[in-house]
């Protein structure tokens, strides 16, 4: 959601996006959707690594059945 708030800033700072929009090549919302889709795997890996580190730092049950 934080990246969605920056869409107007991104579009206004990139002149090539404005040129593509004026030439009717693609809409700026397509780039915003693409940025959101690209952020999904990064957010997933980030939360997975954080969860694993937090799990073992709190010294919870260290067995495969409890961890998964």
C-alpha positions as CSV (number, residue, x, y, z in Angstrom):
1,X,0.0,0.0,0.0
2,X,2.9,2.3,0.6
3,X,4.1,2.0,-3.0
4,X,0.6,2.9,-4.2
5,X,0.8,6.2,-2.4
6,X,3.9,7.1,-4.4
7,X,2.4,6.5,-7.8
8,X,1.8,10.2,-8.5
9,X,5.3,11.1,-7.5
10,X,6.8,8.4,-9.7
11,X,4.7,9.4,-12.7
12,X,5.5,13.1,-12.4
13,X,9.3,12.5,-12.0
14,X,9.7,10.3,-15.0
15,X,9.4,12.2,-18.2
16,X,9.4,9.0,-20.3
17,X,6.1,7.8,-18.6
18,X,4.5,11.1,-19.5
19,X,5.7,10.8,-23.1
20,X,4.3,7.3,-23.4
21,X,1.0,8.4,-21.9
22,X,0.8,11.3,-24.4
23,X,1.6,8.9,-27.3
24,X,-1.2,6.6,-26.0
25,X,1.3,3.7,-25.7
26,X,0.2,2.6,-22.2
27,X,-1.4,4.1,-19.1
28,X,0.5,5.0,-16.0
29,X,-1.8,2.8,-14.0
30,X,-0.3,-0.2,-15.9
31,X,3.1,0.6,-14.5
32,X,1.7,1.0,-11.0
33,X,0.1,-2.4,-11.3
34,X,3.3,-3.9,-12.5
35,X,5.3,-2.3,-9.6
36,X,2.7,-3.8,-7.2
37,X,3.0,-7.3,-8.7
38,X,6.8,-7.1,-8.6
39,X,6.7,-6.1,-4.9
40,X,4.6,-9.2,-3.9
41,X,7.5,-11.8,-4.0
42,X,9.9,-9.4,-2.3
43,X,7.4,-8.8,0.5
44,X,6.8,-12.6,0.8
45,X,10.5,-13.4,1.1
46,X,11.0,-10.5,3.5
47,X,8.2,-11.7,5.8
48,X,9.3,-15.3,5.6
49,X,12.9,-14.5,6.6
50,X,11.7,-12.2,9.4
51,X,9.3,-14.9,10.7
52,X,12.0,-17.5,10.7
53,X,14.4,-15.3,12.6
54,X,11.8,-14.3,15.1
55,X,10.7,-17.9,15.6
56,X,14.1,-19.1,16.6
57,X,15.0,-15.9,18.6
58,X,12.0,-16.5,20.8
59,X,13.2,-20.0,21.5
60,X,10.0,-21.7,20.6
61,X,9.7,-25.5,20.0
62,X,12.6,-26.5,17.7
63,X,11.0,-29.4,15.9
64,X,9.8,-29.7,12.3
65,X,6.2,-30.4,13.3
66,X,6.0,-27.3,15.5
67,X,7.8,-25.0,13.2
68,X,5.7,-25.8,10.1
